[in-house]
């Protein structure tokens, strides 16, 4: 083996080794990158698991702490056995459990003990004794005792409600706050019973008039009834035909406003008709939803506890919520909670179809200015001035349309563009003139030379000229037919656009008249 061959073999081996080394290095780099990704993923997963475990441990720790604290609070509450027994007996009576006797021990400074005795007498239809006990409770805590008496009276019999709650509303709820103010659970309960007429017509009228006077002095504007003052989705009808032809009108918002105003008139008429119904005992009793709210409110009032134990009971409820929520803080309902703004509650009472009639009329009177403002806005929108003209695009030309007709110059411009598009391209006409010229030249040469081949070419040229003439004439006739058809279609489109615009204007005038009539009817209903 020569020295050259040996060197070549060594070089080949070195190249193979270098290539294998590079491949191994690349594989090693890929493995390192994969390991880095796996390591990052595992660190992320471990951090998430550690965070989850820490959160769980924190919640378990919070639950255990709350349980221990609750045990301490309960041990302290055991000192108030007499107050707890009064609450227990009262809740039994509210749940409908008959109790032959109460056997309650007086608790100094606690209004619920005499109030429980009053409830016990009330359930036995002993109204004089019940009133005596309720007065005794009111001497300890007037707001809570009188509210309790009014609510239990309304939940037992209508006669009891009037006897026990007629003066409560005027004293504890002399008027409703402004529409943006929040009301408490107790205020809402008295509001419901007063508006429904459960406390009598005098209490209802007093709350209504005092609220109106207060709002008038403070220049308060009642909230608009948004659900009743918006227009519905655009309707598809005859008024949209001009728009489908390419035009733009402003009649659709007027039609929608007139429809919304008609719906508003219908709803107000229905509510005012409800207000004129007979005030029977059943009609003045709380409805099911109100009864549930009143019962829940009563339970929260009773469970509030005596002045000394109220903070302990509130803390016990908070700890109980932490335990029930697995260590997370929770909020349990309380007697002093706020349940909504005056404006939102008025709107809900007015728009709820299953609300008692007296409450709906009560809300309508307080929201009268807002309803009238919404009605006037819809009437203005429905009766606004409509544009004298519109336009439609026909074959690329904007044609102005009025009630008297379409702009003739613009129509003729559209017809001119139509004619330009229907004119044949002229290819066969050019072939005709070319073939005729060529045939004439060939005929002259044939006459001068008498060559037979030239005569044959002349015959072929004449045939081509004849064919081009026939095709060109047929194309001209077809183009004229298409032009006449499209011109008639253009005239129909113009006539349809004019008719639609006239109809749209007539409908807009009808909507304006109907809107004015509905507005006057609403005004007469709200201000008879």
ZAMARGU-4260 file (C-alpha; in steps of 0.2 Angstrom, whole numbers, plus 5000, padded with zeros to 4 digits):
<rodrens>
0) 5000/5000/5000 | 5007/5017/4995 | 5009/5031/5007 | 4996/5041/4998 | 4983/5028/5000
5) 4987/5026/5018 | 4985/5045/5021 | 4969/5045/5012 | 4962/5031/5023 | 4967/5040/5039
10) 4959/5056/5033 | 4943/5047/5029 | 4943/5039/5046 | 4946/5056/5054 | 4931/5063/5044
15) 4920/5049/5050 | 4925/5051/5068 | 4923/5070/5067 | 4905/5068/5060 | 4901/5055/5073
20) 4907/5067/5087 | 4897/5081/5080 | 4881/5070/5079 | 4884/5064/5097 | 4886/5082/5103
25) 4870/5087/5094 | 4861/5072/5102 | 4868/5077/5119 | 4863/5095/5116 | 4845/5089/5112
30) 4845/5078/5128 | 4851/5093/5139 | 4837/5104/5131 | 4824/5091/5135 | 4830/5088/5152
35) 4829/5107/5155 | 4812/5108/5149 | 4807/5093/5160 | 4816/5101/5175 | 4806/5118/5172
40) 4790/5108/5170 | 4793/5099/5186 | 4798/5114/5196 | 4782/5123/5190 | 4771/5108/5194
45) 4780/5106/5211 | 4777/5125/5215 | 4758/5123/5210 | 4756/5108/5221 | 4766/5116/5235
50) 4754/5132/5233 | 4739/5121/5233 | 4744/5111/5248 | 4748/5127/5257 | 4731/5134/5253
55) 4723/5119/5259 | 4733/5119/5275 | 4729/5137/5277 | 4710/5133/5275 | 4711/5118/5287
60) 4720/5129/5300 | 4707/5143/5298 | 4693/5130/5300 | 4701/5123/5315 | 4704/5140/5323
65) 4686/5145/5319 | 4680/5129/5327 | 4690/5132/5343 | 4684/5151/5343 | 4666/5146/5340
70) 4667/5134/5355 | 4673/5148/5366 | 4660/5160/5360 | 4647/5146/5363 | 4653/5144/5380
75) 4651/5162/5383 | 4634/5162/5376 | 4628/5149/5388 | 4627/5163/5401 | 4612/5169/5391
80) 4601/5154/5393 | 4585/5165/5396 | 4587/5175/5380 | 4591/5160/5370 | 4575/5151/5376
85) 4565/5167/5371 | 4572/5166/5354 | 4569/5147/5352 | 4551/5149/5358 | 4548/5163/5346
90) 4555/5154/5331 | 4545/5139/5335 | 4529/5150/5335 | 4535/5158/5318 | 4537/5141/5311
95) 4519/5136/5316 | 4522/5125/5331 | 4508/5127/5343 | 4514/5131/5361 | 4501/5129/5376
100) 4512/5140/5386 | 4529/5150/5385 | 4536/5150/5403 | 4549/5163/5398 | 4560/5172/5411
105) 4562/5190/5409 | 4578/5197/5403 | 4582/5215/5408 | 4584/5226/5393 | 4578/5213/5380
110) 4563/5217/5370 | 4560/5200/5363 | 4553/5192/5379 | 4538/5203/5380 | 4536/5202/5361
115) 4536/5183/5362 | 4522/5184/5374 | 4513/5196/5363 | 4515/5184/5348 | 4508/5170/5359
120) 4493/5180/5363 | 4491/5186/5345 | 4491/5168/5339 | 4477/5164/5351 | 4467/5179/5344
125) 4469/5189/5360 | 4472/5206/5352 | 4471/5217/5368 | 4483/5206/5378 | 4495/5205/5363
130) 4495/5224/5361 | 4499/5226/5380 | 4514/5214/5378 | 4520/5223/5362 | 4518/5240/5371
135) 4529/5233/5385 | 4542/5227/5372 | 4541/5244/5363 | 4546/5252/5380 | 4562/5243/5379
140) 4567/5244/5361 | 4554/5254/5351 | 4560/5251/5333 | 4563/5232/5334 | 4548/5229/5345
145) 4536/5239/5334 | 4543/5232/5318 | 4541/5214/5325 | 4523/5218/5330 | 4519/5225/5313
150) 4527/5210/5303 | 4519/5196/5314 | 4502/5205/5313 | 4503/5205/5294 | 4508/5187/5293
155) 4494/5181/5304 | 4478/5191/5299 | 4474/5207/5289 | 4464/5214/5304 | 4479/5211/5315
160) 4490/5220/5303 | 4479/5236/5303 | 4478/5236/5321 | 4496/5234/5325 | 4505/5242/5310
165) 4495/5257/5305 | 4505/5269/5315 | 4522/5260/5314 | 4524/5265/5296 | 4522/5283/5299
170) 4534/5283/5314 | 4548/5271/5308 | 4546/5274/5289 | 4540/5292/5288 | 4545/5293/5269
175) 4556/5284/5257 | 4574/5290/5254 | 4579/5297/5238 | 4580/5285/5223 | 4599/5282/5225
180) 4599/5278/5243 | 4600/5260/5250 | 4586/5254/5261 | 4588/5241/5275 | 4579/5225/5277
185) 4567/5232/5290 | 4563/5247/5279 | 4559/5236/5265 | 4548/5225/5275 | 4538/5241/5281
190) 4538/5248/5263 | 4531/5232/5256 | 4517/5231/5269 | 4512/5249/5268 | 4512/5250/5249
195) 4502/5234/5248 | 4489/5242/5259 | 4491/5229/5273 | 4492/5243/5286 | 4477/5252/5279
200) 4474/5266/5266 | 4479/5280/5278 | 4496/5273/5281 | 4498/5270/5262 | 4493/5287/5257
205) 4504/5295/5271 | 4520/5286/5265 | 4515/5291/5247 | 4512/5309/5250 | 4526/5312/5262
210) 4538/5304/5249 | 4532/5315/5235 | 4533/5330/5246 | 4551/5326/5252 | 4557/5323/5234
215) 4549/5339/5228 | 4557/5349/5241 | 4574/5341/5238 | 4571/5342/5219 | 4574/5323/5217
220) 4571/5316/5200 | 4564/5298/5200 | 4573/5285/5190 | 4567/5281/5173 | 4559/5264/5170
225) 4573/5258/5158 | 4564/5242/5153 | 4549/5251/5147 | 4557/5266/5138 | 4568/5257/5125
230) 4563/5253/5108 | 4562/5235/5102 | 4572/5227/5088 | 4570/5234/5070 | 4555/5228/5062
235) 4554/5222/5044 | 4540/5230/5034 | 4534/5241/5021 | 4544/5256/5027 | 4560/5247/5024
240) 4557/5244/5005 | 4566/5260/5000 | 4581/5254/5010 | 4581/5237/5002 | 4582/5246/4985
245) 4598/5255/4991 | 4590/5270/4999 | 4592/5277/5017 | 4578/5283/5027 | 4576/5288/5045
250) 4558/5281/5047 | 4562/5265/5056 | 4567/5273/5073 | 4551/5283/5072 | 4541/5267/5069
255) 4550/5258/5084 | 4547/5273/5095 | 4529/5273/5091 | 4528/5254/5095 | 4537/5256/5111
260) 4525/5271/5117 | 4510/5260/5112 | 4517/5246/5124 | 4520/5259/5137 | 4502/5265/5136
265) 4496/5247/5137 | 4506/5243/5153 | 4501/5259/5162 | 4483/5256/5157 | 4484/5239/5164
270) 4492/5245/5181 | 4479/5259/5183 | 4465/5246/5180 | 4473/5235/5194 | 4473/5250/5206
275) 4454/5252/5204 | 4450/5234/5209 | 4441/5230/5225 | 4453/5230/5241 | 4448/5213/5248
280) 4456/5205/5262 | 4465/5193/5251 | 4471/5207/5240 | 4479/5216/5254 | 4488/5201/5261
285) 4506/5199/5257 | 4510/5189/5241 | 4520/5173/5242 | 4537/5181/5238 | 4534/5195/5250
290) 4528/5183/5264 | 4545/5173/5262 | 4555/5189/5263 | 4545/5195/5278 | 4547/5178/5287
295) 4566/5178/5283 | 4567/5196/5290 | 4558/5191/5306 | 4569/5177/5309 | 4585/5188/5307
300) 4577/5201/5319 | 4574/5187/5332 | 4591/5179/5329 | 4600/5196/5332 | 4600/5193/5351
305) 4600/5204/5366 | 4611/5220/5367 | 4624/5210/5377 | 4625/5194/5367 | 4622/5202/5349
310) 4641/5205/5346 | 4644/5187/5352 | 4630/5180/5340 | 4637/5190/5326 | 4654/5183/5329
315) 4647/5165/5331 | 4638/5167/5314 | 4654/5173/5306 | 4664/5159/5313 | 4650/5147/5307
320) 4652/5154/5290 | 4671/5151/5290 | 4668/5133/5295 | 4654/5130/5282 | 4665/5138/5268
325) 4680/5127/5272 | 4691/5140/5280 | 4686/5155/5268 | 4677/5170/5275 | 4659/5171/5272
330) 4645/5184/5275 | 4628/5178/5282 | 4612/5188/5280 | 4608/5200/5295 | 4594/5210/5300
335) 4603/5227/5297 | 4608/5222/5279 | 4604/5234/5264 | 4594/5226/5251 | 4594/5238/5237
340) 4592/5256/5231 | 4575/5264/5232 | 4575/5267/5213 | 4579/5249/5209 | 4566/5242/5220
345) 4553/5254/5214 | 4557/5248/5196 | 4556/5230/5201 | 4539/5233/5210 | 4532/5242/5195
350) 4538/5230/5181 | 4535/5213/5190 | 4520/5206/5182 | 4516/5196/5198 | 4518/5210/5210
355) 4502/5215/5220 | 4491/5228/5212 | 4493/5241/5226 | 4512/5240/5226 | 4512/5242/5207
360) 4501/5258/5208 | 4511/5264/5222 | 4527/5263/5212 | 4519/5270/5197 | 4514/5286/5206
365) 4532/5288/5213 | 4539/5285/5196 | 4527/5296/5187 | 4539/5309/5182 | 4551/5296/5175
370) 4537/5287/5166 | 4531/5304/5158 | 4549/5309/5153 | 4551/5292/5144 | 4534/5294/5136
375) 4538/5311/5130 | 4555/5306/5123 | 4547/5292/5113 | 4533/5303/5107 | 4546/5316/5101
380) 4556/5303/5092 | 4540/5295/5084 | 4534/5313/5079 | 4550/5320/5073 | 4551/5328/5056
385) 4555/5316/5042 | 4566/5320/5028 | 4558/5327/5012 | 4568/5316/5001 | 4578/5300/5000
390) 4589/5292/4988 | 4591/5275/4979 | 4606/5269/4969 | 4601/5263/4952 | 4615/5256/4941
395) 4628/5266/4950 | 4618/5282/4950 | 4611/5290/4966 | 4593/5295/4962 | 4584/5308/4973
400) 4567/5302/4977 | 4553/5313/4984 | 4534/5311/4986 | 4531/5320/4969 | 4543/5308/4960
405) 4561/5305/4956 | 4574/5317/4948 | 4572/5314/4929 | 4590/5319/4925 | 4597/5307/4937
410) 4585/5293/4930 | 4591/5297/4912 | 4609/5296/4918 | 4606/5279/4925 | 4597/5275/4908
415) 4613/5281/4899 | 4624/5270/4909 | 4613/5256/4906 | 4613/5259/4888 | 4632/5259/4888
420) 4633/5243/4897 | 4621/5234/4884 | 4630/5240/4868 | 4639/5226/4859 | 4658/5226/4860
425) 4659/5229/4841 | 4670/5214/4837 | 4659/5207/4823 | 4656/5224/4816 | 4674/5227/4814
430) 4676/5210/4806 | 4662/5215/4794 | 4670/5231/4789 | 4687/5222/4787 | 4680/5208/4777
435) 4670/5220/4766 | 4685/5230/4762 | 4696/5215/4759 | 4682/5207/4747 | 4681/5224/4737
440) 4700/5224/4734 | 4700/5206/4729 | 4685/5209/4717 | 4695/5223/4709 | 4710/5212/4707
445) 4700/5198/4700 | 4692/5209/4687 | 4708/5216/4682 | 4718/5199/4681 | 4704/5186/4679
450) 4714/5175/4690 | 4703/5160/4697 | 4712/5159/4713 | 4708/5177/4717 | 4690/5174/4712
455) 4690/5160/4725 | 4697/5172/4738 | 4684/5185/4734 | 4670/5172/4737 | 4677/5167/4754
460) 4679/5186/4759 | 4661/5189/4753 | 4655/5174/4764 | 4665/5180/4779 | 4657/5198/4777
465) 4640/5190/4776 | 4642/5180/4791 | 4649/5195/4801 | 4634/5205/4795 | 4622/5193/4801
470) 4630/5190/4818 | 4632/5209/4820 | 4614/5212/4816 | 4608/5198/4828 | 4619/5206/4842
475) 4611/5223/4839 | 4594/5216/4840 | 4598/5206/4856 | 4606/5222/4864 | 4591/5232/4860
480) 4579/5219/4867 | 4590/5218/4883 | 4590/5237/4884 | 4571/5239/4882 | 4569/5225/4896
485) 4581/5234/4908 | 4574/5251/4904 | 4557/5245/4909 | 4564/5237/4925 | 4573/5254/4929
490) 4556/5262/4927 | 4548/5250/4939 | 4562/5252/4951 | 4559/5271/4951 | 4540/5269/4953
495) 4543/5257/4967 | 4555/5268/4976 | 4543/5283/4974 | 4528/5273/4980 | 4538/5266/4995
500) 4544/5284/5000 | 4526/5290/4999 | 4520/5275/5009 | 4534/5278/5022 | 4530/5296/5024
505) 4511/5292/5026 | 4516/5279/5039 | 4527/5291/5048 | 4513/5303/5049 | 4502/5289/5056
510) 4515/5285/5069 | 4516/5303/5074 | 4497/5304/5076 | 4496/5288/5086 | 4511/5293/5097
515) 4503/5310/5101 | 4487/5300/5105 | 4496/5288/5116 | 4505/5302/5125 | 4489/5311/5129
520) 4481/5295/5136 | 4496/5292/5147 | 4496/5309/5154 | 4477/5307/5158 | 4481/5291/5166
525) 4495/5298/5177 | 4487/5314/5180 | 4468/5311/5180
</rodrens>
